[in-house]
C-alpha cells in the first residue's frame, strides 16, 4: 500500500501543475494586446491595377503594430475602385499612399460625419500628420465673464482671462493639404487639414477657428484613454500660480559662477 502513496502524490502534483498552467494561459489571453482589422491584398497586385472587392481582404493586427497609413477594414469601401500606386504582395497592407485619388473624398467620410477643414500654421505636429491619423484639437481662448461688485450700486465688471482646453479629444484625419512656403515651394503637412466630425461638432470647430488659437496633438492609433474632453482639465493663470507654491526665490550672487564654484569646492 505504501508503494502507491508516491504514485498518488505524483498524479496529484501533475494535476495541480496542469491546472496552474491552464490558469496562467487563461490570464495571459485576457491580458493579450488589443487588435484591430485593416485592409490587405488577397493576391499580388501590380502598379496600375484597379483594386476590386475580391482583391482585398481583412487582416488582423495588433494596435501597436498597425502602420500609421493603414486603412481600417471598416473603411474598406474607400479602396475599391482605386488604382494601386505600387506593386503590393499578397497579404501586405494597403496604405493610403498606395491608392490614387480616382474617387471622391466624399467616399472617405463616414456615415453621420461631415468633412471640415482646419487651418494650421506650417511646422509642428501638422508637418508630420498623415491621412488616417487620429489627433486631438486643443484651443486657447480668451474667456470673458461678468463679476458683481460688493457695492450693489456699482456697475457689473467684465473680467477677461485666457484658458487652454481640449475641444475634440480624438478626431480622424481625412486629408492633409499643402501651403506654399516663403520660397514658393509647397510645404507638405501645413495649410489645412481635413477632419471628420459629426455635424454639430463640425460647426463648433468652424466657429472656434474664429475665436481661438487651435493646436493639434497627435494620438496613438486606437488609444482609448482620455477620450472624454473633461479628463485633461483646463490650463489657466491659476495653473501657473500653483506652480510657484512651495518654491523659494533664487538669489543671484554678486559674482555669478564664482560663488557656486567655491561652494562646490567646500563640499
MIDOSE-1310 file (N, C-alpha, C; in nm, 2 decimals, decimal comma, always signed):
residues 267
xxxx	+0,08/-0,12/+0,00/+0,00/+0,00/+0,00/+0,09/+0,13/+0,00; +0,20/+0,11/+0,08/+0,29/+0,23/+0,08/+0,35/+0,26/-0,05; +0,36/+0,16/-0,14/+0,42/+0,19/-0,27/+0,33/+0,27/-0,36; +0,20/+0,27/-0,33/+0,10/+0,35/-0,41/+0,10/+0,50/-0,37
xxxx	+0,15/+0,53/-0,25/+0,14/+0,67/-0,20/+0,22/+0,76/-0,28; +0,35/+0,73/-0,32/+0,42/+0,82/-0,40/+0,36/+0,84/-0,54; +0,30/+0,73/-0,59/+0,23/+0,74/-0,72/+0,11/+0,83/-0,72; +0,03/+0,82/-0,61/-0,08/+0,91/-0,60/-0,04/+1,06/-0,58
xxxx	+0,06/+1,08/-0,50/+0,11/+1,21/-0,49/+0,16/+1,27/-0,62; +0,23/+1,19/-0,70/+0,28/+1,24/-0,83/+0,17/+1,27/-0,92; +0,06/+1,19/-0,92/-0,06/+1,22/-1,00/-0,12/+1,35/-0,96; -0,14/+1,37/-0,83/-0,20/+1,49/-0,77/-0,12/+1,62/-0,81
xxxx	+0,02/+1,60/-0,79/+0,10/+1,72/-0,83/+0,10/+1,75/-0,98; +0,09/+1,64/-1,06/+0,07/+1,66/-1,20/-0,05/+1,74/-1,24; -0,17/+1,70/-1,17/-0,29/+1,76/-1,20/-0,29/+1,91/-1,16; -0,22/+1,93/-1,04/-0,21/+2,07/-0,99/-0,13/+2,16/-1,09
xxxx	-0,02/+2,10/-1,14/+0,06/+2,17/-1,24/-0,02/+2,20/-1,37; -0,10/+2,10/-1,41/-0,18/+2,13/-1,53/-0,28/+2,24/-1,51; -0,35/+2,24/-1,40/-0,44/+2,34/-1,36/-0,38/+2,48/-1,35; -0,26/+2,48/-1,29/-0,18/+2,61/-1,28/-0,14/+2,66/-1,42
xxxx	-0,10/+2,58/-1,50/-0,06/+2,62/-1,64/-0,18/+2,67/-1,72; -0,29/+2,60/-1,70/-0,42/+2,64/-1,77/-0,46/+2,77/-1,72; -0,45/+2,80/-1,59/-0,50/+2,93/-1,54/-0,41/+3,04/-1,59; -0,27/+3,01/-1,59/-0,18/+3,11/-1,64/-0,20/+3,14/-1,78
xxxx	-0,23/+3,04/-1,87/-0,26/+3,07/-2,01/-0,39/+3,15/-2,03; -0,48/+3,12/-1,94/-0,61/+3,19/-1,95/-0,59/+3,34/-1,91; -0,51/+3,37/-1,81/-0,48/+3,50/-1,77/-0,40/+3,58/-1,88; -0,31/+3,51/-1,94/-0,23/+3,57/-2,05/-0,32/+3,61/-2,17
xxxx	-0,42/+3,52/-2,20/-0,51/+3,55/-2,31/-0,60/+3,67/-2,28; -0,63/+3,69/-2,15/-0,71/+3,80/-2,11/-0,63/+3,93/-2,12; -0,50/+3,92/-2,09/-0,41/+4,04/-2,10/-0,36/+4,06/-2,24; -0,40/+3,98/-2,33/-0,35/+4,00/-2,47/-0,38/+4,13/-2,52
xxxx	-0,28/+4,19/-2,60/-0,29/+4,32/-2,66/-0,42/+4,33/-2,75; -0,48/+4,45/-2,75/-0,59/+4,47/-2,83/-0,55/+4,47/-2,98; -0,64/+4,42/-3,06/-0,61/+4,42/-3,21/-0,72/+4,49/-3,28; -0,69/+4,52/-3,41/-0,78/+4,58/-3,50/-0,77/+4,51/-3,63
xxxx	-0,86/+4,55/-3,72/-0,86/+4,49/-3,86/-0,83/+4,59/-3,96; -0,74/+4,57/-4,06/-0,71/+4,66/-4,16/-0,72/+4,59/-4,30; -0,71/+4,67/-4,40/-0,72/+4,63/-4,54/-0,58/+4,57/-4,59; -0,58/+4,45/-4,64/-0,47/+4,39/-4,71/-0,51/+4,34/-4,84
xxxx	-0,41/+4,30/-4,93/-0,45/+4,25/-5,06/-0,46/+4,10/-5,05; -0,56/+4,04/-5,12/-0,58/+3,89/-5,12/-0,49/+3,82/-5,22; -0,44/+3,90/-5,31/-0,35/+3,84/-5,41/-0,25/+3,95/-5,46; -0,15/+3,91/-5,53/-0,05/+4,01/-5,58/-0,12/+4,11/-5,66
xxxx	-0,08/+4,23/-5,64/-0,14/+4,34/-5,72/-0,02/+4,42/-5,78; -0,03/+4,45/-5,91/+0,07/+4,52/-5,98/+0,04/+4,67/-5,98; +0,14/+4,76/-6,00/+0,11/+4,90/-6,00/+0,02/+4,93/-6,12; -0,08/+5,01/-6,10/-0,18/+5,05/-6,20/-0,30/+4,96/-6,20
xxxx	-0,30/+4,85/-6,13/-0,42/+4,76/-6,12/-0,53/+4,83/-6,04; -0,65/+4,81/-6,08/-0,76/+4,86/-6,01/-0,80/+4,76/-5,90; -0,81/+4,81/-5,78/-0,84/+4,72/-5,66/-0,99/+4,69/-5,66; -1,03/+4,57/-5,66/-1,17/+4,53/-5,66/-1,20/+4,46/-5,52
xxxx	-1,33/+4,44/-5,50/-1,38/+4,38/-5,37/-1,31/+4,25/-5,34; -1,29/+4,17/-5,45/-1,23/+4,03/-5,43/-1,07/+4,04/-5,42; -1,01/+4,15/-5,45/-0,87/+4,16/-5,44/-0,82/+4,21/-5,31; -0,91/+4,24/-5,22/-0,87/+4,29/-5,08/-0,92/+4,19/-4,98
xxxx	-0,86/+4,19/-4,86/-0,91/+4,10/-4,75/-0,89/+4,17/-4,62; -0,95/+4,12/-4,52/-0,94/+4,17/-4,38/-0,81/+4,11/-4,32; -0,74/+4,19/-4,25/-0,62/+4,14/-4,18/-0,61/+4,19/-4,04; -0,60/+4,10/-3,94/-0,60/+4,14/-3,80/-0,45/+4,17/-3,76
xxxx	-0,44/+4,28/-3,69/-0,31/+4,33/-3,65/-0,32/+4,39/-3,51; -0,21/+4,38/-3,43/-0,20/+4,45/-3,30/-0,21/+4,60/-3,32; -0,27/+4,67/-3,23/-0,28/+4,81/-3,24/-0,15/+4,88/-3,24; -0,05/+4,83/-3,16/+0,08/+4,89/-3,16/+0,16/+4,87/-3,28
xxxx	+0,12/+4,76/-3,36/+0,20/+4,73/-3,48/+0,13/+4,78/-3,61; +0,01/+4,85/-3,60/-0,06/+4,89/-3,71/+0,02/+5,01/-3,78; +0,05/+5,00/-3,91/+0,12/+5,11/-3,97/+0,03/+5,24/-3,97; +0,09/+5,35/-3,96/+0,01/+5,48/-3,95/-0,08/+5,50/-4,06
xxxx	-0,04/+5,46/-4,19/-0,12/+5,49/-4,30/-0,21/+5,37/-4,35; -0,21/+5,27/-4,26/-0,30/+5,15/-4,30/-0,45/+5,20/-4,29; -0,53/+5,13/-4,36/-0,68/+5,16/-4,37/-0,76/+5,06/-4,29; -0,84/+5,12/-4,20/-0,92/+5,03/-4,12/-1,02/+4,95/-4,21
xxxx	-1,05/+4,83/-4,17/-1,14/+4,75/-4,25/-1,28/+4,81/-4,26; -1,32/+4,88/-4,16/-1,45/+4,95/-4,17/-1,45/+5,05/-4,28; -1,34/+5,09/-4,33/-1,33/+5,19/-4,44/-1,29/+5,12/-4,57; -1,31/+4,99/-4,58/-1,26/+4,92/-4,69/-1,32/+4,96/-4,83
xxxx	-1,44/+5,01/-4,82/-1,51/+5,06/-4,94/-1,44/+5,17/-5,01; -1,36/+5,24/-4,94/-1,28/+5,35/-5,00/-1,17/+5,30/-5,10; -1,12/+5,18/-5,07/-1,02/+5,12/-5,15/-1,07/+5,07/-5,29; -1,19/+5,01/-5,28/-1,25/+4,95/-5,41/-1,26/+5,06/-5,51
xxxx	-1,21/+5,03/-5,63/-1,21/+5,12/-5,74/-1,09/+5,21/-5,76; -1,00/+5,20/-5,66/-0,88/+5,28/-5,66/-0,77/+5,21/-5,74; -0,68/+5,29/-5,80/-0,56/+5,23/-5,87/-0,45/+5,22/-5,77; -0,38/+5,10/-5,78/-0,26/+5,08/-5,69/-0,15/+5,16/-5,75
xxxx	-0,08/+5,24/-5,66/+0,03/+5,32/-5,70/+0,16/+5,25/-5,70; +0,16/+5,13/-5,64/+0,28/+5,04/-5,64/+0,24/+4,90/-5,64; +0,34/+4,81/-5,66/+0,31/+4,67/-5,66/+0,30/+4,62/-5,51; +0,19/+4,54/-5,48/+0,17/+4,50/-5,34/+0,16/+4,35/-5,34
xxxx	+0,24/+4,29/-5,25/+0,25/+4,14/-5,24/+0,13/+4,09/-5,16; +0,08/+3,97/-5,20/-0,03/+3,91/-5,13/-0,01/+3,91/-4,98; -0,12/+3,96/-4,91/-0,11/+3,96/-4,76/-0,06/+4,09/-4,70; +0,00/+4,18/-4,79/+0,06/+4,30/-4,74/-0,05/+4,41/-4,72
xxxx	-0,02/+4,51/-4,64/-0,11/+4,61/-4,61/-0,14/+4,70/-4,73; -0,26/+4,76/-4,74/-0,29/+4,86/-4,84/-0,28/+4,99/-4,76; -0,19/+5,08/-4,80/-0,17/+5,21/-4,73/-0,24/+5,32/-4,81; -0,27/+5,43/-4,74/-0,34/+5,54/-4,80/-0,25/+5,59/-4,92
xxxx	-0,12/+5,58/-4,90/-0,03/+5,63/-5,01/-0,02/+5,53/-5,13; -0,08/+5,41/-5,11/-0,08/+5,31/-5,22/-0,19/+5,33/-5,32; -0,29/+5,41/-5,29/-0,41/+5,42/-5,38/-0,42/+5,56/-5,43; -0,47/+5,57/-5,55/-0,48/+5,70/-5,62/-0,61/+5,77/-5,57
xxxx	-0,63/+5,89/-5,63/-0,75/+5,97/-5,59/-0,85/+5,97/-5,70; -0,88/+5,85/-5,75/-0,98/+5,84/-5,86/-1,12/+5,84/-5,81; -1,14/+5,84/-5,68/-1,27/+5,85/-5,62/-1,28/+5,98/-5,54; -1,40/+6,03/-5,52/-1,42/+6,15/-5,45/-1,39/+6,13/-5,30
xxxx	-1,34/+6,23/-5,23/-1,31/+6,22/-5,09/-1,44/+6,20/-5,01; -1,55/+6,23/-5,07/-1,68/+6,21/-5,00/-1,70/+6,06/-4,97; -1,63/+5,97/-5,04/-1,64/+5,83/-5,01/-1,57/+5,79/-4,88; -1,48/+5,88/-4,84/-1,40/+5,85/-4,72/-1,47/+5,89/-4,60
xxxx	-1,56/+5,99/-4,61/-1,64/+6,04/-4,50/-1,73/+5,94/-4,44; -1,73/+5,91/-4,31/-1,81/+5,81/-4,25/-1,96/+5,85/-4,24; -2,04/+5,75/-4,22/-2,18/+5,78/-4,21/-2,21/+5,87/-4,08; -2,28/+5,97/-4,10/-2,31/+6,06/-3,98/-2,20/+6,16/-3,96
xxxx	-2,10/+6,17/-4,05/-1,99/+6,26/-4,03/-1,99/+6,37/-4,14; -1,93/+6,48/-4,11/-1,90/+6,58/-4,21/-1,75/+6,61/-4,22; -1,70/+6,64/-4,34/-1,56/+6,67/-4,35/-1,55/+6,82/-4,34; -1,46/+6,87/-4,25/-1,44/+7,01/-4,22/-1,29/+7,04/-4,22
xxxx	-1,26/+7,16/-4,27/-1,11/+7,19/-4,28/-1,07/+7,27/-4,15; -0,95/+7,25/-4,11/-0,89/+7,32/-4,00/-0,76/+7,39/-4,05; -0,75/+7,52/-4,05/-0,63/+7,59/-4,09/-0,53/+7,58/-3,98; -0,41/+7,54/-4,02/-0,30/+7,52/-3,93/-0,17/+7,59/-3,98
xxxx	-0,09/+7,64/-3,89/+0,04/+7,70/-3,93/+0,14/+7,60/-3,98; +0,23/+7,64/-4,06/+0,34/+7,54/-4,10/+0,42/+7,49/-3,99; +0,47/+7,37/-4,00/+0,56/+7,32/-3,89/+0,48/+7,25/-3,78; +0,56/+7,21/-3,68/+0,49/+7,15/-3,56/+0,43/+7,01/-3,60
xxxx	+0,33/+6,97/-3,52/+0,27/+6,84/-3,54/+0,20/+6,84/-3,68; +0,15/+6,95/-3,73/+0,09/+6,95/-3,86/+0,18/+6,90/-3,97; +0,31/+6,91/-3,95/+0,41/+6,87/-4,05/+0,42/+6,72/-4,07; +0,38/+6,65/-3,96/+0,40/+6,50/-3,97/+0,27/+6,43/-3,97
xxxx	+0,15/+6,50/-3,96/+0,03/+6,43/-3,96/+0,00/+6,37/-4,10; -0,06/+6,25/-4,10/-0,09/+6,18/-4,23/-0,24/+6,15/-4,23; -0,30/+6,13/-4,35/-0,44/+6,08/-4,35/-0,45/+5,95/-4,28; -0,56/+5,94/-4,20/-0,58/+5,82/-4,12/-0,53/+5,83/-3,98
xxxx	-0,45/+5,93/-3,95/-0,41/+5,95/-3,81/-0,52/+6,00/-3,73; -0,51/+5,99/-3,60/-0,60/+6,05/-3,50/-0,54/+6,16/-3,42; -0,60/+6,27/-3,41/-0,55/+6,39/-3,34/-0,64/+6,44/-3,24; -0,59/+6,52/-3,14/-0,67/+6,60/-3,05/-0,66/+6,74/-3,09
xxxx	-0,77/+6,81/-3,08/-0,77/+6,96/-3,11/-0,78/+7,03/-2,98; -0,68/+7,12/-2,96/-0,67/+7,19/-2,83/-0,68/+7,34/-2,86; -0,76/+7,41/-2,79/-0,78/+7,55/-2,81/-0,75/+7,64/-2,70; -0,69/+7,76/-2,73/-0,66/+7,86/-2,63/-0,75/+7,98/-2,65
xxxx	-0,84/+8,00/-2,55/-0,95/+8,10/-2,56/-0,93/+8,22/-2,47; -0,98/+8,33/-2,51/-0,99/+8,45/-2,42/-1,14/+8,45/-2,37; -1,16/+8,41/-2,25/-1,29/+8,40/-2,19/-1,33/+8,52/-2,11; -1,45/+8,58/-2,14/-1,50/+8,69/-2,07/-1,61/+8,65/-1,97
xxxx	-1,61/+8,71/-1,85/-1,72/+8,68/-1,76/-1,75/+8,81/-1,68; -1,87/+8,82/-1,63/-1,92/+8,93/-1,56/-1,91/+8,91/-1,41; -1,86/+9,00/-1,33/-1,84/+8,99/-1,19/-1,92/+9,10/-1,12; -2,00/+9,06/-1,02/-2,08/+9,16/-0,95/-1,99/+9,22/-0,84
xxxx	-2,00/+9,35/-0,81/-1,92/+9,41/-0,71/-2,00/+9,40/-0,58; -1,92/+9,41/-0,47/-1,99/+9,40/-0,33/-2,08/+9,52/-0,31; -2,04/+9,63/-0,38/-2,12/+9,75/-0,38/-2,23/+9,73/-0,48; -2,36/+9,71/-0,44/-2,47/+9,68/-0,53/-2,50/+9,80/-0,62
xxxx	-2,45/+9,92/-0,58/-2,48/+10,03/-0,67/-2,37/+10,04/-0,78; -2,26/+9,97/-0,77/-2,16/+9,98/-0,87/-2,20/+9,89/-0,99; -2,14/+9,93/-1,10/-2,17/+9,86/-1,23/-2,10/+9,73/-1,23; -2,16/+9,63/-1,30/-2,10/+9,50/-1,31/-1,97/+9,50/-1,39
xxxx	-1,87/+9,45/-1,34/-1,74/+9,45/-1,41/-1,72/+9,33/-1,50; -1,66/+9,35/-1,61/-1,63/+9,24/-1,71/-1,48/+9,20/-1,69; -1,46/+9,07/-1,66/-1,33/+9,02/-1,64/-1,29/+8,92/-1,76; -1,17/+8,93/-1,80/-1,13/+8,85/-1,92/-1,01/+8,77/-1,87
xxxx	-1,01/+8,64/-1,90/-0,90/+8,55/-1,87/-0,87/+8,46/-1,99; -0,75/+8,41/-1,99/-0,71/+8,31/-2,10/-0,71/+8,17/-2,05; -0,76/+8,08/-2,12/-0,76/+7,94/-2,08/-0,74/+7,85/-2,20; -0,67/+7,74/-2,17/-0,64/+7,64/-2,28/-0,71/+7,51/-2,24
xxxx	-0,78/+7,45/-2,33/-0,86/+7,32/-2,30/-0,87/+7,24/-2,43; -0,90/+7,11/-2,41/-0,92/+7,02/-2,52/-1,07/+7,04/-2,57; -1,08/+7,06/-2,70/-1,21/+7,07/-2,77/-1,25/+6,93/-2,82; -1,17/+6,87/-2,89/-1,20/+6,74/-2,95/-1,09/+6,64/-2,92
xxxx	-1,11/+6,55/-2,83/-1,00/+6,46/-2,78/-0,95/+6,36/-2,89; -1,04/+6,32/-2,98/-1,00/+6,22/-3,08/-1,07/+6,25/-3,21; -1,00/+6,29/-3,31/-1,06/+6,32/-3,44/-0,98/+6,25/-3,55; -1,05/+6,20/-3,65/-0,99/+6,13/-3,76/-0,95/+6,23/-3,87
xxxx	-0,82/+6,21/-3,92/-0,78/+6,30/-4,02/-0,81/+6,23/-4,16; -0,88/+6,31/-4,24/-0,92/+6,26/-4,38/-0,81/+6,29/-4,48; -0,76/+6,41/-4,47/-0,66/+6,45/-4,57/-0,58/+6,56/-4,52; -0,46/+6,58/-4,58/-0,37/+6,69/-4,54/-0,34/+6,77/-4,66
xxxx	-0,36/+6,90/-4,65/-0,34/+6,99/-4,76/-0,20/+7,04/-4,76; -0,17/+7,14/-4,85/-0,03/+7,19/-4,86/-0,04/+7,34/-4,87; +0,07/+7,40/-4,83/+0,08/+7,55/-4,83/+0,21/+7,59/-4,90; +0,20/+7,70/-4,97/+0,32/+7,75/-5,04/+0,41/+7,81/-4,93
xxxx	+0,54/+7,77/-4,93/+0,64/+7,82/-4,84/+0,69/+7,96/-4,88; +0,77/+8,02/-4,80/+0,83/+8,15/-4,83/+0,91/+8,15/-4,96; +0,96/+8,03/-5,00/+1,05/+8,01/-5,11/+0,97/+7,97/-5,24; +0,83/+7,97/-5,22/+0,75/+7,94/-5,34/+0,72/+7,79/-5,35
xxxx	+0,78/+7,70/-5,28/+0,76/+7,56/-5,29/+0,65/+7,52/-5,20; +0,58/+7,41/-5,23/+0,48/+7,36/-5,15/+0,54/+7,29/-5,02; +0,48/+7,32/-4,91/+0,53/+7,26/-4,78/+0,42/+7,17/-4,74; +0,45/+7,04/-4,75/+0,35/+6,94/-4,71/+0,32/+6,94/-4,56
xxxx	+0,19/+6,90/-4,53/+0,16/+6,89/-4,39/+0,12/+7,03/-4,33; +0,11/+7,13/-4,40/+0,07/+7,26/-4,34/-0,03/+7,33/-4,43; -0,10/+7,43/-4,38/-0,20/+7,49/-4,46/-0,34/+7,46/-4,41; -0,39/+7,34/-4,44/-0,51/+7,30/-4,38/-0,52/+7,15/-4,37
xxxx	-0,60/+7,10/-4,27/-0,61/+6,96/-4,25/-0,76/+6,93/-4,26; -0,80/+6,83/-4,32/-0,95/+6,79/-4,33/-0,98/+6,69/-4,22; -1,07/+6,72/-4,14/-1,11/+6,63/-4,03/-1,25/+6,58/-4,04; -1,28/+6,47/-3,98/-1,42/+6,41/-3,99/-1,49/+6,43/-3,85
xxxx	-1,60/+6,50/-3,85/-1,67/+6,52/-3,73/-1,82/+6,51/-3,75; -1,90/+6,48/-3,64/-2,05/+6,49/-3,66/-2,09/+6,63/-3,69; -2,20/+6,66/-3,75/-2,24/+6,79/-3,79/-2,23/+6,90/-3,69; -2,29/+6,88/-3,57/-2,28/+6,98/-3,47/-2,14/+7,02/-3,42
xxxx	-2,06/+6,91/-3,41/-1,92/+6,94/-3,37/-1,84/+7,00/-3,48; -1,88/+6,97/-3,61/-1,81/+7,04/-3,72/-1,84/+7,19/-3,71; -1,96/+7,23/-3,67/-1,99/+7,37/-3,66/-1,91/+7,44/-3,55; -1,89/+7,36/-3,44/-1,81/+7,42/-3,33/-1,67/+7,44/-3,38
xxxx	-1,61/+7,35/-3,45/-1,48/+7,37/-3,50/-1,46/+7,49/-3,59; -1,56/+7,51/-3,68/-1,56/+7,62/-3,77/-1,56/+7,75/-3,69; -1,65/+7,76/-3,59/-1,66/+7,88/-3,51/-1,54/+7,90/-3,42; -1,48/+7,79/-3,37/-1,37/+7,80/-3,28/-1,25/+7,86/-3,35
xxxx	-1,24/+7,84/-3,48/-1,12/+7,89/-3,56/-1,13/+8,04/-3,56; -1,24/+8,10/-3,54/-1,26/+8,25/-3,54/-1,23/+8,31/-3,40; -1,25/+8,22/-3,30/-1,24/+8,27/-3,16/-1,12/+8,23/-3,08; -1,05/+8,13/-3,13/-0,94/+8,07/-3,05/-0,82/+8,04/-3,14
xxxx	-0,70/+8,02/-3,07/-0,58/+7,96/-3,14/-0,59/+7,81/-3,12; -0,59/+7,74/-3,23/-0,61/+7,59/-3,22/-0,47/+7,52/-3,25; -0,45/+7,42/-3,17/-0,33/+7,34/-3,19/-0,36/+7,19/-3,19; -0,28/+7,12/-3,27/-0,31/+6,97/-3,28/-0,21/+6,89/-3,19
xxxx	-0,26/+6,78/-3,14/-0,18/+6,69/-3,06/-0,20/+6,55/-3,13; -0,09/+6,48/-3,17/-0,10/+6,35/-3,24/-0,12/+6,24/-3,14; -0,22/+6,16/-3,16/-0,26/+6,05/-3,07/-0,20/+5,92/-3,12; -0,19/+5,82/-3,03/-0,15/+5,68/-3,07/-0,27/+5,62/-3,14
xxxx	-0,26/+5,55/-3,25/-0,37/+5,48/-3,31/-0,45/+5,39/-3,22; -0,58/+5,40/-3,21/-0,67/+5,32/-3,13/-0,66/+5,34/-2,98; -0,59/+5,44/-2,94/-0,58/+5,47/-2,79/-0,71/+5,51/-2,74; -0,76/+5,44/-2,64/-0,89/+5,46/-2,58/-0,88/+5,55/-2,46
xxxx	-0,77/+5,60/-2,42/-0,75/+5,68/-2,30/-0,78/+5,83/-2,33; -0,83/+5,90/-2,23/-0,85/+6,05/-2,24/-0,94/+6,08/-2,36; -1,05/+6,01/-2,38/-1,14/+6,05/-2,49/-1,26/+6,13/-2,44; -1,27/+6,15/-2,31/-1,36/+6,25/-2,25/-1,29/+6,38/-2,24
xxxx	-1,34/+6,48/-2,31/-1,27/+6,61/-2,31/-1,25/+6,68/-2,18; -1,33/+6,63/-2,08/-1,31/+6,69/-1,94/-1,19/+6,63/-1,87; -1,15/+6,52/-1,91/-1,04/+6,45/-1,83/-0,91/+6,53/-1,82; -0,86/+6,59/-1,93/-0,73/+6,66/-1,93/-0,74/+6,79/-1,84
xxxx	-0,86/+6,84/-1,81/-0,88/+6,96/-1,74/-0,85/+7,09/-1,82; -0,82/+7,20/-1,75/-0,81/+7,33/-1,81/-0,68/+7,40/-1,76; -0,61/+7,46/-1,84/-0,49/+7,54/-1,80/-0,52/+7,69/-1,81; -0,51/+7,75/-1,69/-0,53/+7,90/-1,69/-0,42/+7,96/-1,60
xxxx	-0,44/+8,09/-1,56/-0,35/+8,16/-1,47/-0,33/+8,09/-1,34; -0,44/+8,03/-1,29/-0,43/+7,96/-1,16/-0,33/+7,84/-1,17; -0,33/+7,78/-1,29/-0,23/+7,66/-1,31/-0,09/+7,71/-1,28; -0,05/+7,82/-1,33/+0,08/+7,87/-1,32/+0,11/+7,93/-1,18
xxxx	+0,01/+7,98/-1,12/+0,02/+8,03/-0,98/+0,05/+7,91/-0,89; -0,01/+7,80/-0,91/+0,01/+7,68/-0,83/+0,15/+7,62/-0,85; +0,21/+7,65/-0,96/+0,35/+7,60/-0,98/+0,44/+7,66/-0,89; +0,41/+7,78/-0,84/+0,50/+7,86/-0,75/+0,49/+7,82/-0,61
xxxx	+0,39/+7,75/-0,57/+0,37/+7,71/-0,43/+0,48/+7,61/-0,39; +0,54/+7,64/-0,27/+0,64/+7,56/-0,21/+0,78/+7,58/-0,27; +0,79/+7,68/-0,36/+0,92/+7,71/-0,42/+0,98/+7,84/-0,36; +1,11/+7,84/-0,34/+1,18/+7,96/-0,29/+1,24/+8,04/-0,40
xxxx	+1,25/+8,17/-0,39/+1,31/+8,25/-0,49/+1,46/+8,23/-0,49; +1,52/+8,23/-0,60/+1,66/+8,21/-0,62/+1,73/+8,35/-0,62; +1,83/+8,37/-0,53/+1,90/+8,49/-0,52/+2,03/+8,48/-0,61; +2,04/+8,58/-0,70/+2,16/+8,58/-0,78/+2,28/+8,64/-0,71
xxxx	+2,39/+8,57/-0,69/+2,51/+8,62/-0,62/+2,57/+8,74/-0,70; +2,65/+8,82/-0,62/+2,72/+8,93/-0,69/+2,81/+8,89/-0,80; +2,88/+8,78/-0,77/+2,97/+8,73/-0,88/+2,92/+8,59/-0,92; +2,83/+8,59/-1,02/+2,77/+8,46/-1,06/+2,88/+8,36/-1,10
xxxx	+2,87/+8,24/-1,06/+2,96/+8,13/-1,10/+3,07/+8,11/-1,01; +3,13/+8,22/-0,96/+3,25/+8,21/-0,87/+3,20/+8,16/-0,74; +3,10/+8,21/-0,68/+3,05/+8,17/-0,55/+3,01/+8,02/-0,56; +2,94/+7,99/-0,67/+2,89/+7,85/-0,68/+3,01/+7,75/-0,69
xxxx	+3,12/+7,80/-0,76/+3,24/+7,71/-0,77/+3,30/+7,69/-0,63; +3,31/+7,80/-0,55/+3,37/+7,79/-0,42/+3,29/+7,69/-0,33; +3,15/+7,71/-0,33/+3,07/+7,62/-0,26/+3,09/+7,47/-0,30; +3,11/+7,45/-0,43/+3,13/+7,32/-0,48/+3,26/+7,26/-0,43
xxx	+3,36/+7,35/-0,41/+3,49/+7,30/-0,36/+3,49/+7,26/-0,22; +3,41/+7,35/-0,14/+3,40/+7,32/+0,01/+3,33/+7,18/+0,03; +3,23/+7,15/-0,06/+3,16/+7,02/-0,04/+3,26/+6,91/-0,08
